[in-house]
């Protein structure tokens, strides 16, 4: 009996030893396996989404201050702004503008007056019918080709937006600078060139940009687009055009 018990004890010790060795072998094998190389950190890419449609300037809405009128972009047939009003400024006739432009013009004229510069509003909103008569008169006086350089065909006029003005010294000055390039040498033009953008206005047809705007240089013609945009345009260049800044198609050829 004692021999049997001793034999069983030897067998049990042997089994336990084998189990211990197997466990030790597994541990050693696990330790021998190299740890996986960590994946490189991928930088976070921040994607800038394009502006929502409501954040993009609307060049074709009649409610927008940025509505465009040039030889490529025609206004709606018979368009007349719904908020026309008479600005309280010195004027050559009973001219009207859209409400925001009228208030901005009053502010600008007052600032110029405080600087000793007296300006006169020589033209503002023109109806499609008025523009037709004007263009026809130029075509008859000169030629249709010349009329296209110095005036807009009906429906394409910046003046029809109710956001454009012609600023002059006044019809009775006798200086002959109104509505011609010599206006650029006047105190009024120099003041406008320096300060117009502060009140939301830009020169609509700058010097040397006829191929872009479609019209000859007019140092007296200013367009209201709001202070933020006007100052941004002038910050690019003093002769920057509406078409260049906003990447709007322009040119000298009409697209009807």
C-alpha positions as a LaTeX table, in Angstrom:
\begin{tabular}{lrrr}
\hline
Residue & $x$ (\AA) & $y$ (\AA) & $z$ (\AA) \\
\hline
Unk1 & 0.00 & 0.00 & 0.00 \\
Unk2 & 2.81 & 2.38 & 0.88 \\
Unk3 & 4.43 & 1.67 & $-2.46$ \\
Unk4 & 1.21 & 2.54 & $-4.27$ \\
Unk5 & 0.87 & 5.81 & $-2.37$ \\
Unk6 & 4.47 & 6.72 & $-3.11$ \\
Unk7 & 3.99 & 5.96 & $-6.80$ \\
Unk8 & 0.87 & 8.13 & $-6.98$ \\
Unk9 & 2.74 & 10.97 & $-5.23$ \\
Unk10 & 5.57 & 10.71 & $-7.76$ \\
Unk11 & 3.10 & 10.78 & $-10.66$ \\
Unk12 & 1.28 & 13.85 & $-9.20$ \\
Unk13 & 4.55 & 15.71 & $-8.71$ \\
Unk14 & 5.53 & 14.89 & $-12.29$ \\
Unk15 & 2.22 & 16.15 & $-13.71$ \\
Unk16 & 2.47 & 19.38 & $-11.73$ \\
Unk17 & 6.03 & 19.87 & $-12.96$ \\
Unk18 & 5.05 & 19.40 & $-16.57$ \\
Unk19 & 2.14 & 21.91 & $-16.17$ \\
Unk20 & 4.53 & 24.43 & $-14.61$ \\
Unk21 & 6.99 & 24.07 & $-17.46$ \\
Unk22 & 4.26 & 24.49 & $-20.06$ \\
Unk23 & 3.04 & 27.72 & $-18.38$ \\
Unk24 & 6.60 & 29.05 & $-18.17$ \\
Unk25 & 7.17 & 28.25 & $-21.87$ \\
Unk26 & 4.00 & 30.15 & $-22.88$ \\
Unk27 & 5.06 & 33.20 & $-20.83$ \\
Unk28 & 8.49 & 33.19 & $-22.43$ \\
Unk29 & 7.00 & 32.93 & $-25.92$ \\
Unk30 & 4.65 & 35.83 & $-25.27$ \\
Unk31 & 7.54 & 37.96 & $-24.00$ \\
Unk32 & 9.56 & 37.08 & $-27.08$ \\
Unk33 & 6.88 & 38.41 & $-29.48$ \\
Unk34 & 7.78 & 42.08 & $-30.30$ \\
Unk35 & 5.22 & 44.76 & $-29.57$ \\
Unk36 & 3.57 & 46.14 & $-32.71$ \\
Unk37 & 5.02 & 49.40 & $-34.01$ \\
Unk38 & 2.59 & 52.19 & $-33.22$ \\
Unk39 & 0.96 & 53.75 & $-36.30$ \\
Unk40 & 2.19 & 57.24 & $-37.16$ \\
Unk41 & $-0.04$ & 60.04 & $-35.95$ \\
Unk42 & $-2.14$ & 61.35 & $-38.82$ \\
Unk43 & $-2.46$ & 65.15 & $-38.60$ \\
Unk44 & $-5.98$ & 66.49 & $-38.32$ \\
Unk45 & $-7.03$ & 68.20 & $-41.53$ \\
Unk46 & $-9.40$ & 71.13 & $-41.07$ \\
Unk47 & $-11.51$ & 71.50 & $-44.18$ \\
Unk48 & $-12.75$ & 75.02 & $-44.83$ \\
Unk49 & $-16.21$ & 74.72 & $-46.27$ \\
Unk50 & $-17.33$ & 77.13 & $-48.98$ \\
Unk51 & $-19.64$ & 79.90 & $-47.79$ \\
Unk52 & $-23.29$ & 79.14 & $-47.60$ \\
Unk53 & $-25.34$ & 80.61 & $-50.46$ \\
Unk54 & $-26.70$ & 83.37 & $-48.26$ \\
Unk55 & $-23.11$ & 84.50 & $-47.54$ \\
Unk56 & $-22.21$ & 84.91 & $-51.22$ \\
Unk57 & $-22.77$ & 88.43 & $-52.60$ \\
Unk58 & $-25.86$ & 88.47 & $-54.79$ \\
Unk59 & $-25.10$ & 90.29 & $-58.02$ \\
Unk60 & $-28.44$ & 89.56 & $-59.64$ \\
Unk61 & $-31.02$ & 90.27 & $-56.93$ \\
Unk62 & $-32.74$ & 93.64 & $-57.21$ \\
Unk63 & $-32.69$ & 93.83 & $-53.40$ \\
Unk64 & $-28.91$ & 93.60 & $-53.25$ \\
Unk65 & $-26.57$ & 96.58 & $-52.96$ \\
Unk66 & $-24.20$ & 94.62 & $-55.19$ \\
Unk67 & $-26.56$ & 94.15 & $-58.11$ \\
Unk68 & $-24.46$ & 94.37 & $-61.24$ \\
Unk69 & $-25.27$ & 96.20 & $-64.46$ \\
Unk70 & $-22.75$ & 96.16 & $-67.28$ \\
Unk71 & $-22.61$ & 95.13 & $-70.93$ \\
Unk72 & $-22.75$ & 91.46 & $-69.99$ \\
Unk73 & $-25.34$ & 91.67 & $-67.23$ \\
Unk74 & $-28.69$ & 93.25 & $-68.08$ \\
Unk75 & $-31.17$ & 94.38 & $-65.45$ \\
Unk76 & $-34.71$ & 92.95 & $-65.45$ \\
Unk77 & $-36.90$ & 94.57 & $-68.09$ \\
Unk78 & $-38.43$ & 97.78 & $-66.82$ \\
Unk79 & $-36.70$ & 97.50 & $-63.45$ \\
Unk80 & $-37.33$ & 100.37 & $-61.03$ \\
Unk81 & $-36.15$ & 100.24 & $-57.39$ \\
Unk82 & $-38.96$ & 100.23 & $-54.84$ \\
Unk83 & $-37.18$ & 102.42 & $-52.27$ \\
Unk84 & $-36.25$ & 105.48 & $-54.33$ \\
Unk85 & $-35.96$ & 108.71 & $-52.36$ \\
Unk86 & $-34.53$ & 112.20 & $-52.82$ \\
Unk87 & $-31.21$ & 112.78 & $-51.04$ \\
Unk88 & $-30.90$ & 116.02 & $-49.15$ \\
Unk89 & $-27.86$ & 117.37 & $-51.00$ \\
Unk90 & $-27.04$ & 120.09 & $-53.51$ \\
Unk91 & $-28.33$ & 118.81 & $-56.83$ \\
Unk92 & $-28.68$ & 119.88 & $-60.44$ \\
Unk93 & $-32.18$ & 118.40 & $-60.75$ \\
Unk94 & $-34.74$ & 116.30 & $-58.90$ \\
Unk95 & $-32.56$ & 113.19 & $-58.72$ \\
Unk96 & $-33.42$ & 110.10 & $-56.67$ \\
Unk97 & $-31.51$ & 107.15 & $-55.19$ \\
Unk98 & $-32.24$ & 104.00 & $-53.30$ \\
Unk99 & $-32.65$ & 104.66 & $-49.59$ \\
Unk100 & $-29.26$ & 103.34 & $-48.36$ \\
Unk101 & $-27.38$ & 105.17 & $-51.10$ \\
Unk102 & $-29.25$ & 108.42 & $-50.45$ \\
Unk103 & $-28.36$ & 108.40 & $-46.75$ \\
Unk104 & $-24.73$ & 107.53 & $-47.50$ \\
Unk105 & $-24.52$ & 110.32 & $-50.07$ \\
Unk106 & $-25.84$ & 112.86 & $-47.55$ \\
Unk107 & $-23.18$ & 111.74 & $-45.07$ \\
Unk108 & $-20.41$ & 112.00 & $-47.68$ \\
Unk109 & $-21.49$ & 115.43 & $-48.96$ \\
Unk110 & $-21.63$ & 116.75 & $-45.38$ \\
Unk111 & $-18.11$ & 115.47 & $-44.68$ \\
Unk112 & $-16.78$ & 117.09 & $-47.86$ \\
Unk113 & $-18.49$ & 120.37 & $-46.96$ \\
Unk114 & $-16.79$ & 120.27 & $-43.55$ \\
Unk115 & $-13.48$ & 119.99 & $-45.42$ \\
Unk116 & $-14.35$ & 123.00 & $-47.55$ \\
Unk117 & $-15.25$ & 121.00 & $-50.65$ \\
Unk118 & $-18.63$ & 121.74 & $-52.21$ \\
Unk119 & $-20.05$ & 119.00 & $-54.41$ \\
Unk120 & $-23.19$ & 118.83 & $-56.54$ \\
Unk121 & $-25.19$ & 115.76 & $-57.52$ \\
Unk122 & $-25.26$ & 115.84 & $-61.30$ \\
Unk123 & $-27.14$ & 112.59 & $-61.96$ \\
Unk124 & $-28.51$ & 109.57 & $-60.11$ \\
Unk125 & $-31.31$ & 107.08 & $-60.85$ \\
Unk126 & $-32.31$ & 106.92 & $-64.50$ \\
Unk127 & $-35.24$ & 104.90 & $-65.77$ \\
Unk128 & $-34.86$ & 102.54 & $-68.70$ \\
Unk129 & $-36.86$ & 104.97 & $-70.86$ \\
Unk130 & $-34.63$ & 107.90 & $-69.87$ \\
Unk131 & $-31.53$ & 105.87 & $-70.67$ \\
Unk132 & $-32.92$ & 104.96 & $-74.07$ \\
Unk133 & $-33.37$ & 108.63 & $-74.94$ \\
Unk134 & $-29.89$ & 109.47 & $-73.68$ \\
Unk135 & $-28.17$ & 106.69 & $-75.63$ \\
Unk136 & $-30.09$ & 107.54 & $-78.79$ \\
Unk137 & $-29.06$ & 111.19 & $-78.51$ \\
Unk138 & $-25.38$ & 110.25 & $-78.20$ \\
Unk139 & $-25.66$ & 107.83 & $-81.10$ \\
Unk140 & $-27.19$ & 110.55 & $-83.26$ \\
Unk141 & $-24.70$ & 113.20 & $-82.14$ \\
Unk142 & $-21.60$ & 111.01 & $-82.48$ \\
Unk143 & $-22.05$ & 107.40 & $-83.58$ \\
Unk144 & $-23.44$ & 104.20 & $-82.07$ \\
Unk145 & $-19.86$ & 103.02 & $-81.43$ \\
Unk146 & $-18.96$ & 106.15 & $-79.49$ \\
Unk147 & $-22.29$ & 106.08 & $-77.68$ \\
Unk148 & $-21.43$ & 102.58 & $-76.42$ \\
Unk149 & $-18.17$ & 103.88 & $-74.94$ \\
Unk150 & $-19.66$ & 106.80 & $-73.03$ \\
Unk151 & $-23.20$ & 105.65 & $-72.28$ \\
Unk152 & $-25.15$ & 102.47 & $-71.56$ \\
Unk153 & $-27.85$ & 101.00 & $-73.68$ \\
Unk154 & $-31.26$ & 100.86 & $-71.96$ \\
Unk155 & $-31.43$ & 98.08 & $-69.38$ \\
Unk156 & $-27.65$ & 97.92 & $-68.89$ \\
Unk157 & $-27.09$ & 101.18 & $-67.03$ \\
Unk158 & $-25.47$ & 101.38 & $-63.60$ \\
Unk159 & $-27.69$ & 104.41 & $-63.00$ \\
Unk160 & $-30.83$ & 102.28 & $-63.32$ \\
Unk161 & $-29.84$ & 100.39 & $-60.16$ \\
Unk162 & $-30.53$ & 103.53 & $-58.12$ \\
Unk163 & $-27.09$ & 103.09 & $-56.55$ \\
Unk164 & $-24.97$ & 105.22 & $-58.91$ \\
Unk165 & $-24.27$ & 108.95 & $-58.98$ \\
Unk166 & $-22.47$ & 111.49 & $-61.12$ \\
Unk167 & $-20.80$ & 114.13 & $-58.95$ \\
Unk168 & $-19.93$ & 117.51 & $-60.43$ \\
Unk169 & $-18.78$ & 120.95 & $-59.45$ \\
Unk170 & $-22.02$ & 122.48 & $-60.60$ \\
Unk171 & $-23.45$ & 123.63 & $-63.88$ \\
Unk172 & $-22.80$ & 127.31 & $-63.16$ \\
Unk173 & $-19.12$ & 127.14 & $-62.26$ \\
Unk174 & $-18.03$ & 127.98 & $-65.80$ \\
Unk175 & $-14.99$ & 125.71 & $-65.41$ \\
Unk176 & $-16.10$ & 123.11 & $-67.94$ \\
Unk177 & $-15.02$ & 120.16 & $-65.82$ \\
Unk178 & $-18.41$ & 118.49 & $-65.41$ \\
Unk179 & $-18.74$ & 115.11 & $-67.13$ \\
Unk180 & $-15.27$ & 115.06 & $-68.64$ \\
Unk181 & $-11.88$ & 113.72 & $-67.60$ \\
Unk182 & $-10.57$ & 117.13 & $-66.47$ \\
Unk183 & $-12.83$ & 116.68 & $-63.46$ \\
Unk184 & $-10.06$ & 114.51 & $-61.97$ \\
Unk185 & $-8.00$ & 117.66 & $-61.29$ \\
Unk186 & $-10.69$ & 119.39 & $-59.23$ \\
Unk187 & $-10.80$ & 119.58 & $-55.43$ \\
Unk188 & $-14.03$ & 117.57 & $-55.56$ \\
Unk189 & $-12.46$ & 114.68 & $-57.48$ \\
Unk190 & $-9.36$ & 114.64 & $-55.31$ \\
Unk191 & $-11.47$ & 114.56 & $-52.16$ \\
Unk192 & $-13.60$ & 111.73 & $-53.55$ \\
Unk193 & $-10.54$ & 109.75 & $-54.59$ \\
Unk194 & $-9.28$ & 109.90 & $-51.02$ \\
Unk195 & $-12.50$ & 109.54 & $-49.03$ \\
Unk196 & $-15.36$ & 108.04 & $-51.10$ \\
Unk197 & $-14.73$ & 104.49 & $-49.87$ \\
Unk198 & $-15.15$ & 105.63 & $-46.27$ \\
Unk199 & $-18.81$ & 106.24 & $-47.06$ \\
Unk200 & $-19.42$ & 103.11 & $-49.13$ \\
Unk201 & $-18.71$ & 104.47 & $-52.63$ \\
Unk202 & $-16.26$ & 103.33 & $-55.32$ \\
Unk203 & $-15.31$ & 104.84 & $-58.66$ \\
Unk204 & $-17.25$ & 102.67 & $-61.08$ \\
Unk205 & $-15.18$ & 103.30 & $-64.23$ \\
Unk206 & $-11.52$ & 103.82 & $-63.23$ \\
Unk207 & $-8.73$ & 104.97 & $-65.50$ \\
Unk208 & $-7.23$ & 102.38 & $-67.83$ \\
Unk209 & $-9.90$ & 99.76 & $-67.16$ \\
Unk210 & $-12.22$ & 100.22 & $-70.15$ \\
Unk211 & $-11.58$ & 96.66 & $-71.37$ \\
Unk212 & $-12.90$ & 95.41 & $-68.04$ \\
Unk213 & $-15.74$ & 97.81 & $-67.23$ \\
Unk214 & $-16.78$ & 98.41 & $-70.82$ \\
Unk215 & $-16.77$ & 102.19 & $-70.48$ \\
Unk216 & $-14.35$ & 105.09 & $-70.82$ \\
Unk217 & $-12.79$ & 106.61 & $-67.69$ \\
Unk218 & $-15.32$ & 108.58 & $-65.63$ \\
Unk219 & $-13.78$ & 110.18 & $-62.52$ \\
Unk220 & $-17.21$ & 111.62 & $-61.64$ \\
Unk221 & $-19.20$ & 108.35 & $-61.62$ \\
Unk222 & $-19.45$ & 106.59 & $-58.24$ \\
Unk223 & $-21.32$ & 103.49 & $-57.18$ \\
Unk224 & $-22.60$ & 102.66 & $-53.70$ \\
Unk225 & $-21.77$ & 99.13 & $-52.47$ \\
Unk226 & $-21.59$ & 99.69 & $-48.69$ \\
Unk227 & $-18.68$ & 100.73 & $-46.50$ \\
Unk228 & $-17.22$ & 97.27 & $-45.84$ \\
Unk229 & $-16.98$ & 96.29 & $-49.48$ \\
Unk230 & $-15.93$ & 99.76 & $-50.68$ \\
Unk231 & $-13.00$ & 99.88 & $-48.27$ \\
Unk232 & $-12.01$ & 96.33 & $-49.23$ \\
Unk233 & $-11.98$ & 97.26 & $-52.93$ \\
Unk234 & $-9.80$ & 100.34 & $-52.31$ \\
Unk235 & $-7.48$ & 98.31 & $-50.08$ \\
Unk236 & $-6.60$ & 96.12 & $-53.08$ \\
Unk237 & $-5.83$ & 99.03 & $-55.39$ \\
Unk238 & $-7.05$ & 102.59 & $-55.86$ \\
Unk239 & $-8.02$ & 101.73 & $-59.45$ \\
Unk240 & $-9.60$ & 98.34 & $-58.66$ \\
Unk241 & $-12.86$ & 97.74 & $-60.53$ \\
Unk242 & $-16.10$ & 96.17 & $-59.35$ \\
Unk243 & $-15.61$ & 93.39 & $-61.91$ \\
Unk244 & $-12.05$ & 92.63 & $-60.80$ \\
Unk245 & $-12.72$ & 92.56 & $-57.08$ \\
Unk246 & $-15.87$ & 90.45 & $-57.26$ \\
Unk247 & $-14.69$ & 88.37 & $-60.24$ \\
Unk248 & $-17.73$ & 89.38 & $-62.26$ \\
Unk249 & $-17.64$ & 89.12 & $-66.03$ \\
Unk250 & $-17.39$ & 92.43 & $-67.87$ \\
Unk251 & $-15.99$ & 93.71 & $-71.14$ \\
Unk252 & $-16.74$ & 95.99 & $-74.06$ \\
Unk253 & $-19.13$ & 93.73 & $-75.99$ \\
Unk254 & $-22.84$ & 93.53 & $-75.24$ \\
Unk255 & $-24.32$ & 90.10 & $-74.60$ \\
Unk256 & $-28.02$ & 90.30 & $-75.33$ \\
\hline
\end{tabular}
